[in-house]
Amino acid sequence: GPYYVIALLAALPLSILPLVYMMGEVQYGEVASTREQCNEIWNTVCSRAVWQPLAFVYLYNVLQVGNSAWREFLKTSLGFTGAQLNLIYIAACVLLYLG
């Protein structure tokens, strides 16, 4: 049922947490000033290779229409209730618009 689906979706990302300790980190590296960091971020965002895909993803998600076939599958096959689906949808929309 829905409990197993949500548990699986929560467990899979948590399974990579042990790999975080294997990642290398520079202990005492040079840190650029805030102005330099902001300029680098702005230059990256202004790159066509960055802003076009980001604009597409944002517009796709903002203009997305609900998929009634998928919603019906979730209700009939996986046993989600209408309230559970609405809560998941609200959380997804909030996270989507926050970025």
Contacts in CASP RR format, 6 or more apart in sequence:
PFRMAT RR
TARGET T0000
AUTHOR 0000-0000-0000
METHOD contacts of the structure
MODEL  1
GPYYVIALLAALPLSILPLVYMMGEVQYGEVASTREQCNEIWNTVCSRAV
WQPLAFVYLYNVLQVGNSAWREFLKTSLGFTGAQLNLIYIAACVLLYLG
1 78 0 8 1.000
1 79 0 8 1.000
1 80 0 8 1.000
2 78 0 8 1.000
2 79 0 8 1.000
2 80 0 8 1.000
2 81 0 8 1.000
2 84 0 8 1.000
5 78 0 8 1.000
32 40 0 8 1.000
44 50 0 8 1.000
45 51 0 8 1.000
45 54 0 8 1.000
61 96 0 8 1.000
71 85 0 8 1.000
74 80 0 8 1.000
74 85 0 8 1.000
75 81 0 8 1.000
75 82 0 8 1.000
75 85 0 8 1.000
80 88 0 8 1.000
END
